[in-house]
Amino acid sequence: MANTVRLAVPFSELFAQPVRLLAPMEGLTDPLMRRILTDIAHRLHAPYDWTVSEFIRVTHYPLPKQVFYKYVPELYHGGYTPSGTPVHIQLLGNNPEMMAQSAMVAAGLGALAIDLNFGCPAKTVNNHKGGSVLLQEPDTLFAIIKAVRDAVPQSIPVSAKIRLGYTDDSLAGDIGLAVRDAGANWLTVHARTKVDGYKPPAYWEKVAPFTTLGIPIIANGEIWHAKHARRCTEQANTPHLMLGRGAVTRPDLIACIAGSGTLDWATLCDYQLQFLSDNTDNQSGLIGRYKQWLGMLTKGYAEAEALWQAVKKLKDTEQIKQLIHQSQAG
């Protein structure tokens, strides 16, 4: 598979053509959702170059092996989803030494790459000095990235994901230099500040200054359809994109951007049934996660609205599956 082959080439060639990534989204792109979305992309002949795990929180101690296997079970299979998409491991924390030691554990388990989260806007995370709050401290960003880069083998890429800033973008230049000078192999920029949250618009044009750093820059934020992708690459001055909520709302978004096809509702129903057939012990949690996804699908598929109204109060998996079959049949 093309994306698998590309991972084996030197860093300088990873970005020889535009890359398309599936974003890490806490509570959303878990292993099950990664499996489904990467399979859809593969079947539509537009595979993601890689996906990034939900962030794994690092606090006072190095993370043990079982934590990595829990959040990234793809490690049992060489770090790839069943469809062959590489999974990069994302860490979040503020202690350079603990981040470095945790990254070493991940590397020992076969991590294909380490990504560092400096973009999470969640209040609980920021209150514990994690995620986007660190954008106020470029020196701390530098120390964390450098510690991780120095700790893991040079063959394992280390990247960072940021926002434009915390309250504003006044430190964007310092942040970019800190990321580059610490040795990050590439940088993903969500084109909003922490204060902006997820409110439209995304300021794609403010990603453009980062492209002068001399490392690959990936743009992220408010890409809901192919026209957005084209405008984003033009305004951000980079061909590389990370797709987030738009890829969950329209699982064929990457294929629409590539012009390789679309996903019809009947086929998407098969994937919803696959989602609900996951062998988790927490069936109540699975139903809750499915409803979250279905609610997002209402923004991308007209057929999803009627199904959502029918299942939103149900708590029985088999009842929900029956309604999906009915929706699929039209």
Phi, psi and omega per residue, in radians:
M1 nan 2.481 -2.985
A2 -1.030 -0.765 -3.079
N3 -1.183 -0.557 3.109
T4 -1.159 -0.730 3.138
V5 -1.105 -0.708 -3.056
R6 -1.138 -0.501 -3.110
L7 -1.136 -0.446 -3.062
A8 -1.420 -0.182 -3.088
V9 -1.503 2.866 -3.140
P10 -1.042 2.752 -3.126
F11 -0.903 -0.713 -3.067
S12 -1.058 -0.399 -3.115
E13 -1.747 -0.194 3.116
L14 -1.032 -0.558 -3.083
F15 -1.907 0.442 3.124
A16 -1.163 -0.419 3.027
Q17 -2.315 2.830 -3.109
P18 -0.977 2.328 3.103
V19 -1.743 2.628 3.115
R20 -2.253 2.091 -3.029
L21 -2.094 2.627 2.989
L22 -1.645 2.193 -3.006
A23 -1.280 2.701 2.949
P24 -1.389 2.225 3.139
M25 -2.356 1.937 -3.054
E26 -1.012 2.303 3.114
G27 1.297 0.124 -3.074
L28 -2.286 -1.034 -3.130
T29 -1.608 1.142 3.053
D30 -1.388 -3.140 -3.105
P31 -0.959 -0.667 3.137
L32 -1.119 -0.846 -3.132
M33 -1.173 -0.656 3.075
R34 -1.044 -0.741 -3.130
R35 -1.063 -0.779 -3.090
I36 -1.222 -0.851 -3.078
L37 -1.168 -0.661 3.123
T38 -1.262 -0.546 3.078
D39 -1.168 -0.770 3.107
I40 -1.021 -0.822 3.141
A41 -1.044 -0.747 3.140
H42 -1.106 -0.779 -3.105
R43 -1.191 -0.403 3.087
L44 -1.616 0.216 3.067
H45 1.076 0.590 3.069
A46 -2.468 1.072 -3.054
P47 -1.136 2.541 3.012
Y48 -1.139 2.525 3.066
D49 -1.206 -0.653 2.941
W50 -2.911 2.924 3.036
T51 -2.180 2.809 -3.096
V52 -2.083 2.373 -3.109
S53 -1.183 2.806 2.895
E54 -0.965 2.652 -3.120
F55 -1.134 2.514 3.061
I56 -1.916 2.096 -2.992
R57 -1.353 2.276 3.076
V58 -1.958 2.208 -3.121
T59 -2.080 -1.838 -2.982
H60 -1.646 -0.166 -3.082
Y61 -2.391 2.687 3.038
P62 -1.077 2.496 -3.124
L63 -1.248 2.389 3.083
P64 -1.389 2.919 -3.080
K65 -1.003 -0.717 -3.029
Q66 -1.106 -0.476 3.097
V67 -1.166 -0.754 3.123
F68 -1.130 -0.719 3.129
Y69 -1.153 -0.545 3.113
K70 -1.182 -0.837 -3.068
Y71 -1.459 -0.466 -3.117
V72 -2.313 1.225 3.141
P73 -1.116 -0.231 3.056
E74 -1.040 -0.326 3.093
L75 -1.064 -0.447 3.081
Y76 -1.184 -0.271 -3.061
H77 -2.188 0.678 3.074
G78 1.374 0.086 3.135
G79 1.595 0.320 -3.111
Y80 -2.085 2.579 2.972
T81 -1.249 2.888 -3.136
P82 -0.989 -0.489 3.128
S83 -1.484 -0.020 3.063
G84 1.697 0.265 3.128
T85 -1.547 2.233 3.109
P86 -1.135 2.521 3.094
V87 -2.028 2.126 3.069
H88 -1.646 2.505 -3.067
I89 -1.637 2.201 -3.140
Q90 -1.820 2.283 3.093
L91 -1.961 2.603 3.082
L92 -2.351 2.254 3.113
G93 3.071 3.091 -3.094
N94 -2.171 -0.020 -3.113
N95 -1.755 1.903 -3.074
P96 -0.958 -0.727 -3.089
E97 -1.174 -0.789 -3.133
M98 -1.183 -0.642 3.085
M99 -1.113 -0.737 -3.126
A100 -1.145 -0.783 -3.127
Q101 -1.158 -0.643 3.096
S102 -1.163 -0.683 3.102
A103 -1.099 -0.625 3.098
M104 -1.141 -0.677 3.081
V105 -1.077 -0.812 3.133
A106 -1.058 -0.728 3.129
A107 -1.080 -0.686 3.125
G108 -1.152 -0.391 3.117
L109 -1.564 -0.006 3.113
G110 1.712 0.362 3.110
A111 -0.947 2.330 -3.133
L112 -1.398 -0.468 3.122
A113 -2.926 2.748 3.105
I114 -2.064 2.208 3.064
D115 -1.979 2.481 -3.084
L116 -1.989 2.210 -3.033
N117 -1.582 1.997 3.000
F118 -2.183 0.499 -3.065
G119 -2.182 -0.229 -3.069
C120 -1.049 2.179 -3.107
P121 -1.631 0.016 -3.044
A122 -1.054 2.332 -3.077
K123 -1.058 -0.735 -3.116
T124 -1.123 -0.639 3.104
V125 -1.210 -0.826 -3.124
N126 -1.115 -0.633 3.130
N127 -1.134 -0.379 3.081
H128 -1.774 0.411 3.090
K129 0.991 0.889 3.058
G130 -2.295 2.844 3.085
G131 1.225 -2.400 -2.958
S132 -1.197 -0.334 3.130
V133 -1.068 -0.455 -3.133
L134 -1.267 -0.190 3.070
L135 -1.152 -0.258 3.055
Q136 -1.394 -0.126 -3.068
E137 -2.289 1.328 -3.135
P138 -0.956 -0.558 3.122
D139 -1.135 -0.639 3.107
T140 -1.202 -0.711 3.055
L141 -0.980 -0.826 3.141
F142 -1.000 -0.834 -3.078
A143 -1.087 -0.727 -3.126
I144 -1.166 -0.863 -3.099
I145 -1.097 -0.768 -3.120
K146 -1.122 -0.704 3.139
A147 -1.083 -0.748 3.132
V148 -1.204 -0.768 -3.125
R149 -1.070 -0.688 -3.142
D150 -1.257 -0.443 -3.014
A151 -1.461 -0.593 -3.053
V152 -1.738 2.714 -3.141
P153 -0.977 2.561 -3.129
Q154 -1.080 -0.367 3.128
S155 -1.250 -0.262 3.129
I156 -1.748 2.006 3.133
P157 -1.097 2.557 3.003
V158 -2.134 2.171 -3.131
S159 -2.220 2.980 3.128
A160 -2.330 2.600 3.044
K161 -2.153 2.224 -3.067
I162 -2.305 3.017 2.850
R163 -1.884 3.126 -3.114
L164 -1.166 -0.365 -3.115
G165 2.883 -3.007 -3.131
Y166 -1.636 -1.373 3.093
T167 -1.486 -0.498 3.103
D168 -2.677 -3.046 -3.083
D169 -1.837 0.398 -3.066
S170 -1.155 -0.396 -3.137
L171 -1.759 0.183 -3.055
A172 -0.986 -0.730 3.141
G173 -1.097 -0.787 3.122
D174 -1.140 -0.662 3.129
I175 -1.110 -0.808 3.141
G176 -1.052 -0.763 3.124
L177 -1.128 -0.684 3.126
A178 -1.076 -0.759 3.135
V179 -1.102 -0.836 -3.114
R180 -1.144 -0.848 -3.040
D181 -1.185 -0.406 3.101
A182 -1.348 -0.207 3.061
G183 1.785 0.261 3.098
A184 -1.084 2.472 -3.124
N185 -1.373 -0.504 3.025
W186 -2.785 2.990 -3.045
L187 -2.387 2.304 3.017
T188 -1.849 2.290 -3.083
V189 -2.086 2.020 2.972
H190 -1.396 2.142 -2.907
A191 -1.413 0.783 3.033
R192 -2.603 2.823 3.037
T193 -1.507 3.037 3.065
K194 -1.080 -0.745 -3.115
V195 -1.106 -0.584 3.092
D196 -1.130 -0.479 -3.108
G197 1.065 -2.178 3.104
Y198 -2.051 0.340 3.139
K199 -1.309 2.330 3.038
P200 -1.138 2.639 0.049
P201 -1.624 3.053 2.887
A202 -1.679 2.470 -3.053
Y203 -1.691 1.295 -3.054
W204 -1.004 -0.612 -3.115
E205 -1.105 -0.381 3.141
K206 -1.419 -0.094 3.022
V207 -1.403 -0.485 -3.033
A208 -0.937 -0.747 -3.135
P209 -1.031 -0.472 3.133
F210 -1.183 -0.384 -3.082
T211 -1.246 -0.123 3.082
T212 -1.500 -0.044 -3.068
L213 -1.250 -0.377 -3.135
G214 1.593 0.141 3.023
I215 -2.144 2.738 3.131
P216 -1.055 2.431 3.131
I217 -2.087 2.272 3.120
I218 -1.936 2.242 -3.127
A219 -1.661 2.540 -3.064
N220 -2.572 2.527 3.015
G221 2.151 2.143 3.038
E222 1.050 0.673 3.056
I223 -1.801 1.770 -3.036
W224 -1.884 -0.343 3.105
H225 -2.704 3.096 -3.012
A226 -1.076 -0.635 3.126
K227 -1.107 -0.707 3.069
H228 -1.046 -0.740 -3.130
A229 -1.047 -0.769 3.139
R230 -1.124 -0.767 3.141
R231 -1.153 -0.668 3.139
C232 -1.089 -0.831 -3.117
T233 -1.112 -0.614 3.122
E234 -1.188 -0.851 -3.060
Q235 -1.293 -0.603 -3.121
A236 -1.444 -0.210 3.126
N237 1.094 0.605 3.067
T238 -2.527 2.488 3.122
P239 -1.486 -0.074 -2.976
H240 -1.695 2.312 -3.045
L241 -2.284 2.506 2.938
M242 -1.970 2.217 -3.097
L243 -1.793 2.295 -3.088
G244 -2.017 -1.951 -3.051
R245 -1.040 -0.531 3.105
G246 -1.083 -0.552 -3.138
A247 -1.339 -0.348 3.074
V248 -1.496 -0.661 3.122
T249 -1.223 -0.687 3.053
R250 -2.217 1.580 -3.084
P251 -1.026 -0.236 3.082
D252 -1.691 0.243 -3.066
L253 -0.981 -0.783 -3.109
I254 -1.083 -0.633 3.114
A255 -1.258 -0.615 3.081
C256 -1.107 -0.699 3.099
I257 -1.127 -0.702 -3.131
A258 -1.371 -0.280 -3.097
G259 1.300 0.480 -3.055
S260 -1.812 0.003 3.104
G261 2.527 3.098 3.100
T262 -2.340 2.896 -3.128
L263 -1.912 2.084 -3.136
D264 -1.395 2.836 -3.051
W265 -1.105 -0.696 -3.118
A266 -1.055 -0.735 3.115
T267 -1.204 -0.670 3.100
L268 -1.108 -0.568 3.062
C269 -1.067 -0.663 3.083
D270 -1.037 -0.702 3.129
Y271 -1.223 -0.579 3.070
Q272 -1.159 -0.674 3.081
L273 -1.148 -0.662 3.081
Q274 -1.102 -0.712 3.114
F275 -1.023 -0.837 -3.083
L276 -1.300 -0.141 3.105
S277 -1.685 0.131 3.117
D278 -1.056 2.478 -3.008
N279 -1.543 0.604 3.095
T280 -1.231 2.653 3.052
D281 -1.358 -0.333 -3.081
N282 -1.710 1.354 -3.102
Q283 -1.158 -0.610 3.109
S284 -1.096 -0.758 3.107
G285 -1.134 -0.647 3.124
L286 -1.107 -0.744 3.117
I287 -1.115 -0.714 3.109
G288 -1.071 -0.727 3.124
R289 -1.193 -0.653 3.092
Y290 -1.098 -0.773 -3.140
K291 -1.086 -0.640 3.076
Q292 -1.047 -0.784 3.140
W293 -1.153 -0.798 -3.130
L294 -1.064 -0.685 3.091
G295 -1.049 -0.647 3.090
M296 -1.253 -0.618 3.139
L297 -1.110 -0.408 3.123
T298 -1.098 -0.376 3.107
K299 -1.432 -0.235 -3.091
G300 -2.001 -0.407 -3.091
Y301 -2.318 2.199 3.139
A302 -1.073 -0.607 -3.098
E303 -1.158 -0.390 -3.076
A304 -1.211 -0.473 -3.063
E305 -1.110 -0.841 -3.133
A306 -1.118 -0.695 3.115
L307 -1.126 -0.739 3.124
W308 -1.033 -0.795 -3.140
Q309 -1.096 -0.558 -3.103
A310 -1.365 -0.557 -3.005
V311 -1.846 -0.167 -2.933
K312 -1.097 -0.378 3.128
K313 -1.841 -0.003 -3.112
L314 -1.414 2.631 -3.130
K315 -2.214 0.108 -3.107
D316 -1.913 2.153 -3.078
T317 -1.037 -0.768 -3.078
E318 -1.165 -0.633 3.069
Q319 -1.088 -0.753 -3.138
I320 -1.136 -0.731 3.112
K321 -1.057 -0.698 3.131
Q322 -1.069 -0.723 3.127
L323 -1.196 -0.582 3.073
I324 -1.132 -0.758 3.101
H325 -1.052 -0.688 3.126
Q326 -1.151 -0.729 3.112
S327 -1.126 -0.686 3.138
Q328 -1.100 -0.651 -3.123
A329 -1.308 -0.255 3.112
G330 1.414 nan nan
